[in-house]
Amino acid sequence: MSADAAASSPVKASPRWARKSTLVLAAVVLALAVFGTTTQTWIEVQLDPAGVPDSNLHVPGNKAATAVTALALVALAGGLAASIAGRVARWIIAVIIAFSAAGIILAAATVLADPLGAAQGSIAAATGVAGGQAGVAGTAFPVVAIVAGALLALCAVVLPLAGRYWKTRTKYDAGSRGRQDGQPVDEIDSWDSLSRGEDPT
């Protein structure tokens, strides 16, 4: 196929799952969802066995699992950065989001496995006694954080694959694609090629 024919052929549309707007929005929404859960009650603590209402302690996620808040913000920043990142940077961002998602899942699962241990800091602050016993019950928000974290991990896996369908944004990438597709290269691209020791002709 000639260069003119290749240039005139229609560009294949990106699959819906690979659209930049869809993937970036999903990562941002999921990271915000995780962050939102940390502002809600993760553990209900009953300090008084008699069940006096004033003795109940509500432990939010940012106290029960302090790392989740920071990891959600890291994932949020990664999702936003993916919209303007190049190919190599997208791989790095995908790894960062994946590790953040894994940390979110692990921290939330730890709270579910040992809610009393996760609430000990708040119990000690409220009673002045470290290592005290109390009745505890977990809420649904740690589960929501785990589900959102798992979906974040999925976004991290899809990100480098979807990035292959995205248009290049940097002048270097645009110049490289122009040379490969037989499209004309402007003076700036030619100068950059000479600076790299390449022959733009």
C-alpha positions in Angstrom: 0.0 0.0 0.0 1.4 3.4 -1.0 1.9 6.2 1.5 -0.9 8.3 0.0 -3.3 5.3 0.3 -2.3 4.8 3.9 -2.8 8.4 4.7 -6.2 8.5 3.0 -7.5 5.3 4.7 -9.9 5.9 7.6 -8.4 5.7 11.1 -10.0 2.8 13.1 -12.0 4.1 16.0 -10.9 3.2 19.5 -13.0 0.6 21.3 -15.2 2.0 23.9 -13.2 0.4 26.7 -10.0 2.0 25.4 -11.3 5.6 25.1 -9.2 8.0 27.1 -12.1 9.9 28.6 -13.8 6.7 29.7 -10.7 5.2 31.4 -9.5 8.4 33.0 -12.9 9.2 34.3 -13.3 5.7 35.7 -9.9 5.9 37.5 -10.8 9.4 39.0 -14.3 8.4 40.1 -13.0 5.2 41.7 -10.2 7.0 43.5 -12.7 9.6 44.8 -15.0 6.8 45.9 -12.3 5.2 48.0 -11.4 8.6 49.4 -15.1 9.2 50.2 -15.4 6.0 52.1 -12.6 7.1 54.5 -14.7 10.0 55.6 -17.5 7.6 56.7 -17.7 5.2 59.7 -15.9 2.0 59.2 -16.1 0.6 62.7 -18.9 0.9 65.3 -17.5 0.6 68.8 -19.6 0.0 72.0 -17.5 1.1 74.9 -20.2 0.4 77.5 -21.5 -3.2 77.7 -24.8 -1.9 78.9 -25.3 -0.3 75.6 -25.7 3.4 76.6 -26.0 5.4 73.4 -23.4 8.0 74.5 -20.8 5.3 74.9 -20.8 4.4 71.2 -17.7 5.4 69.2 -17.8 5.8 65.5 -14.3 5.2 63.9 -14.0 6.7 60.3 -11.9 5.1 57.7 -9.2 7.7 57.9 -8.6 6.6 61.5 -9.2 2.8 61.1 -6.9 2.6 58.0 -4.9 5.8 57.7 -3.0 4.6 54.6 -6.2 4.3 52.5 -6.7 8.1 52.3 -3.1 8.7 51.0 -3.3 5.8 48.6 -6.6 7.1 47.2 -5.0 10.5 46.6 -2.1 8.9 44.8 -4.4 6.9 42.6 -6.4 10.1 41.9 -3.3 12.0 40.8 -2.2 9.1 38.7 -5.6 8.9 36.9 -5.4 12.6 36.1 -1.8 12.4 35.0 -2.7 9.6 32.6 -4.7 11.9 30.4 -1.6 13.8 29.4 1.2 11.2 29.8 3.2 9.7 27.0 3.6 6.0 26.3 6.4 5.3 28.8 4.8 7.5 31.5 1.5 5.7 31.2 3.3 2.4 32.1 4.8 4.1 35.2 1.4 5.6 36.1 -0.2 2.2 35.7 2.3 0.6 38.1 1.7 3.4 40.6 -2.1 3.0 40.4 -1.8 -0.8 40.7 0.3 -0.6 43.9 -2.1 2.0 45.3 -5.0 -0.2 44.6 -3.2 -3.2 46.2 -2.5 -1.1 49.3 -6.1 0.0 49.5 -7.4 -3.6 49.3 -4.9 -4.8 51.8 -5.6 -2.0 54.4 -9.3 -2.4 54.1 -9.2 -6.2 54.3 -7.1 -5.8 57.5 -9.8 -3.7 59.1 -12.4 -6.3 58.2 -10.3 -9.1 59.6 -9.5 -7.3 62.9 -11.8 -4.4 63.5 -10.9 -4.2 67.2 -7.2 -3.9 66.4 -8.0 -1.2 63.8 -10.1 0.7 66.4 -7.6 0.5 69.2 -6.1 4.0 68.5 -9.5 5.6 68.6 -10.5 3.6 71.7 -7.4 4.7 73.5 -7.9 8.3 72.5 -11.5 8.2 73.8 -10.9 6.3 77.1 -7.3 7.0 77.9 -6.6 3.3 78.2 -4.5 1.5 75.6 -5.4 -2.1 74.8 -8.9 -1.9 76.2 -11.7 -4.3 75.2 -14.9 -3.2 73.6 -17.7 -4.5 71.3 -17.0 -3.7 67.7 -18.9 -4.1 64.4 -17.7 -3.2 60.9 -19.8 -1.3 58.4 -20.1 -1.8 54.7 -17.6 1.0 53.8 -14.5 -1.1 54.0 -16.1 -3.5 51.5 -16.9 -0.6 49.2 -13.2 0.5 49.4 -12.1 -3.1 48.5 -14.4 -3.2 45.5 -13.3 0.2 44.3 -9.7 -0.8 44.8 -10.1 -3.9 42.8 -11.7 -1.9 39.9 -8.8 0.6 40.2 -6.4 -2.3 39.8 -8.3 -3.3 36.6 -8.0 0.3 35.3 -4.2 0.0 35.9 -4.0 -3.2 33.8 -6.1 -1.7 31.0 -4.3 1.7 30.9 -1.2 0.7 28.9 -3.3 -1.4 26.5 -5.8 1.4 25.9 -3.0 3.9 25.5 -2.1 2.3 22.2 -5.3 3.7 20.7 -4.7 7.2 22.0 -3.5 10.0 19.8 0.1 11.2 20.5 0.3 14.5 22.3 4.0 15.3 22.2 5.8 17.0 19.3 8.4 14.2 19.3 5.7 11.4 19.0 3.9 13.4 16.4 7.1 13.8 14.3 7.9 10.1 14.7 4.4 9.1 13.5 4.6 11.5 10.6 7.9 9.9 9.4 6.4 6.4 9.8 3.2 7.2 8.0 4.9 9.1 5.2 3.3 12.4 6.3 5.3 15.7 5.9 7.5 16.7 8.8 7.7 20.4 9.6 10.9 22.5 10.3 10.7 22.0 14.0 10.5 18.3 13.7 13.4 18.3 11.3 15.5 20.4 13.6 14.7 18.0 16.5 15.7 15.1 14.4 19.0 16.6 13.5 19.6 17.3 17.2 19.2 13.6 17.9 21.6 12.7 15.1 18.8 11.5 12.8 18.3 12.3 9.1 14.8 13.8 8.8 14.9 13.2 5.0 
